[in-house]
Every structure is written in structure tokens, then in C-alpha cells.
Amino acid sequence: MEYYSSAISDLIEEFARLPGIGAKTAQRLAFYLIAQPEEQVEHMAQTLIRARTQVRYCSICGTLTDREVCPICESAARDHKTIMVVENSRDLAAYEKTGHYRGVYHVLHGAISPMQGIGPSDIRLKELMQRLQGDVEEVIIATNSTLEGETTAMYISKLIKPTGIRVTRIASGVPVGGDLEYIDEVTLQRALEGRMEL
Ligand code: ZN
């Protein structure tokens, strides 16, 4: 038996697709939206569509941006010879918030995970190696300290070593299994300063 009109159950289903949203929360969000003024919901819908159509990946570092090249890659004030490798744009944002990193980034969009069938060719490693053909002095590996993050760090370090470019790994002040985005700025800054040669 259908409890709700199909418009409502469709909406609940859409919310339930989102990460971290269970059936109950999906229902609550749907009812909340329906109770809002129409203009507000329209505005929200337009914001969603605008974000989806305008946001793309930076052609150099791969982070989310609304331009061909992101402001960090474009900036002459950044040190383009130092590349920090992160798993996703949220991690990049976490390091940017510390305000202490002057280099540029490379966003992998994932980590190697044999368990989930994610191999080296599924993340942006080829693009990283292409960037290293240019003038690069150091690659800082800032993948998470999860099993996947560590596996990825080791793989990248083996890949880069033969090029003679300095490879470092952020210090293990970052809690094991911790997602970078949840770690406070001071801890991140210390992790960066205490990075070690691989
Ligand atoms: Zn970029």
C-alpha cells in the first residue's frame, strides 16, 4: 500500500540516495521542503542545477572549480614546484584552511583499494606523472592514514622515486583511519611541517 502520493515518495527516494541519509532523514527532509515557501524551494533547485552545470574539474590539479583552471593553479603567488597529493577536494580545502601551505595540489579523486576493486588506473595517477615531467622539486603525499591511503602513498612513492624528485609523506600526527577533513587546522599544519622523506 502507498502511504504517500508519488510526488512525495519520489522526493523521499531522491534524498535517500544521498550519502549518509537514511530512510527516516529522507522523509524528514522531504516533509520539511514541502512545508517551505515555493520561491525558496525554487531557489534551492536552481542552485543545485547551477552547481552541477558550472562546476567541473580543474584541468591541472583536478579539484572542483567553475573555471578551466582553478585559482590555486592559476596563482603566481603559489609555489608550483611543490605538489601536495590529496584524495579529494575536501582534503584540499582542509589544507587551504590552515593558510600555511604555499604549494599547489593534485587531487586523486579516490585511493587505491583492492577490496573495493579500485586500482591505480582508477585514480588520477597518470595525470600526476604527466605533471612531474615539468619543473617539480617535491611531492608531498597527504592521502588519509587509512589502509587505502597508506597503500596509495606507498604506490605513489615507488612510482616517483626513480624520477629523483623528493617524495615526502605528511607526519602521522593525523589519527589512523581519520578523514583529513575532520582534523583541526593545527594538527594538519603540524602534520605538514613534520613530513618525512619516503
Ligand atoms: Zn587546479
Residues whose N, C-alpha, C, O or C-beta is under 5 A from the ligand:
A	BS01	ZN	C58 I60 C61 G62 T63 C70 C73
